[in-house]
Every structure is written in structure tokens, then in C-alpha cells.
């Protein structure tokens, strides 16, 4: 998808009440966004899909809701005060700031693209007789690009692991990476930048306490580990899930809601016996990928990306990437965090955070598998995959959001053919019966065709037209969003027809 298509999605989000720039009438606040009347419904549905898949489908996963403010020592213990940094670099001509690691990753992705294009071309040329593995081994252009990629990649991984900022700069210079805006290679040194926001709490005479806005929700789970384990009588293995806001002072925040300074996370920490963590890591990778794929956008839209640089707390880590309009990007991280967090909180708090395992008859500090997904990134992935422009017969086009019905903001639009003869009343009667389970919308303005277009644009899976026949025999016309097919059905069948596709329950049953 082109940049142009991405722009269309962004303006569609605004035009139909999904996402607004924060503080827009004051010219906006960079990388902060508000969700409108449609956006909030879609966002809530995404959160419900995640929450129910965690706490309804897993007997041993429970939820919490911890505060955004936490004791500042927590962020010392977690490593965020010392290590939650990104390497930044400035271009002296454009005065724009970039993440040095991202510049290099994009460069590597370009080489990958070149290799893939070469393979695609050859596959077309040779048809059925094409041997891809052999082509990789023998084609000189591929061999050259692959060798270049491997060399840069190895240097890059080592520089990240050693936190070698000078080497990151050298790679940028050696690869002749230019600023996309100024086109020049006039770079500053690479520096570390801490991403946490600091604010003050209280107003004592000798100064208020400095507190951080949490950069992740996970730590609220770790510090409540024993509270939940004891009061919930939880037995290992078990998980604690939480959704909530997180804040990061991102250096580069230019891709709409992909990278925000205030965003929302859905995280689950799963506590396991030491030594069993890699088995659970594999299980959660599979469970989480299934959750994504159940939305039906096609398996080729997702891939795993294993980390080159493991965070200080992890012994295995992978991302689930989704094909966004601007390429494959991380939507979710799955990390095997070892016992790092609990041990560190024991050290800093002086409190024991161990579990007595009755089966093993001993105490230990559990290991942790984390699944961590951004609501906003999930929102962006869903809306970009759903946005479709279609040519219709007669040269007309329509924009339709092919949202999974269970996530659609409005499930059913009820449209009286005319504003008289008792049709509006009949339409209201239908809504009054269904509104307890389904978000419905009443619309009587403009032609039926125009009303269908408005519902297509917000992704409403079902439109029901009430006409004169409806008042006589209690039937209506249902029109299906994706196929645009229409069908005459009895009003008392509507609830079942819609629930079949639009209920969260049926979506959850597919994972
Ligand atoms: P990135 O490498 O893109 O900065 P990350 O690896 O730092 O992301 P994690 O710390 O693993 O991200 O956070 C877990 C999830 O939270 C991410 O997969 C993403 O969906 C979401 N997330 C992280 N930072 C942001 C942000 N600035 N805006 C929106 N969502 C975010």
C-alpha cells in the first residue's frame, strides 16, 4: 500500500469520527490523539476481544487495574531509570531527529526488499521449474546483497548489545544513510535519550516527590504478584492481565497512532516454574498468533520477528508483526522475562516475592512470560486492513471498512424507507428490542443508497430497511455490507442473524 493510501486512511479516521488530533483547535499536540464516537466503540471492542480471550478463556488468568502513578523506586528496580533509552541522532541540515537503530533497520529492510524483488522476478520468469533455494545459493546479485546485509546486521546487533553508540553512528556513515528530508549525511553523534515522563506529586515545603508516568503497565502487575496470588489462591502457572494507559516521550512520533506519546497497552504476565519458561513462551506465541489470525485478514499479513537484541530482562523475545500500510511492523511483543522483575523488586523493596509450590514442596521466584500489545497499534492494523475502495457497477465507487463484525462500532443500522406511514415507529421498535445486545443506529436522512454508503464507511455489517410491507407482515430487508446482497427476513429472526457473525462469543469460539 502506498503512502497515499495511508493518508486516505488517516483522513477517513477523522472524517467519520474514529480518531482526532488531540487539542486540534489549539493546533494539536504532537503524537497525542483522541478517539471519537466511532473510534471509542472500535477500541472498546478490541479491548473486550483481548480481555475476554485472556480472562474468560483461561481459567488461570485473572485481571487487575493498577494505578498509573507508582512509587518511583519501582522504575529504578525495573531498570527503566537507567536503561529505558533510545539512541537518537540529529541531522544538522534538516534539524530533524531520528532513532539511530530505526535508520539502520530501515536500511536493512531495503536490502531485503531488493532480494525479494529479485526472487519474485525470477519466479515469474522460470514458472514451475523455479527452485528458490538454488536461486538464493547461486544468483550473484542475491549473494552480494545477502553478504552485505549479513555483515551490517552482525555489526548492528553487536553495537546494540554493547550499547556502542559510536559504532551505530559509523554504520550509518558506512551505509551512506541519508536524511529522507534534507537528503544529506550531515549527522551528529548518537546519544541516549530516556523515554520516561517525570512529574511531581505532593507539595511539601522541602519539595514534592518526583514520580514517573508509567511507560508500561507490566510493573503494576509485578508489584501486585503476591497480593493476587494470595487473595486469589492462584497456583503456578497463572497469569495476571491488565489494560491501561502508558506514556513514552518518543523521539520520533510521525506515524499517526502507530507511535504515540500517550497510548494504551494490554499486557499479561504469566508466572511459571523456573525451567519451564521456554515451553510456555512457545505456547503463548501460538495462542497470541491465533488470536490475531482469527480476525480473518489472511495469514500472510502476520509474521514473527525474533529480537536481535534481547532486553536486559529477557531470555527469549519475539514480535508479532502486521503488514501496515508502511510495511511489516510490531503490534505485539512476547517476552520471556525470566525472574528479573520479581527478584529486582525483592531487592529494592526488601519484601519476599516468592511462591510456595505445594507439588514440589519448595519456594521459588517464578519466571515470567509476558504478552504485550498496544491497543492503538492494533486499532491501526485493523482499520488499515479493513479500508477498501471498491468500484461498483455503473462506475461508482464506495469506501467500505471491512471490519470483523464483532469489532464493528455499529452492528446494525435501521433505515425507514420514508419518514411517514408508521415506518419510523416500526424502525424504532426494532431498535428498542435489539439495543440491549447490539449497538444500533437509526438513520432516516437522504436516499437509501446514501445511507448505505455512510454505514459502509464506518463498517456497519448489517443494514435493515423498513418499508411498507414491514408494517403488514413484520419482515424487513437485510443488506450485507461486504457482498451488498439483500434478503427479506422476519423481524424476529434479526437477532439470530446478526449474532451469528457479530457476537464476541462466536469470534472467541474460533480461537
Ligand atoms: P517499538 O520498538 O516500536 O518502540 P517496543 O518494542 O518498545 O516498541 P514494547 O515495549 O514491547 O514496545 O511495548 C509493547 C507494545 O506496546 C508494542 O508492541 C506496541 O504495540 C505498543 N507500543 C509501544 N510503544 C508505543 C507507542 N509509542 N505508541 C503506541 N503503541 C506503543
Boltz pocket constraint, residues with backbone or C-beta under 6 A from the ligand:
constraints:
  - pocket:
      binder: B
      contacts: [[A, 216], [A, 248], [A, 250], [A, 257], [A, 258], [A, 259], [A, 260], [A, 261], [A, 262], [A, 263], [A, 264], [A, 265], [A, 330], [A, 331], [A, 332], [A, 333], [A, 372], [A, 373], [A, 374], [A, 375], [A, 376], [A, 377], [A, 378]]
      max_distance: 6.0
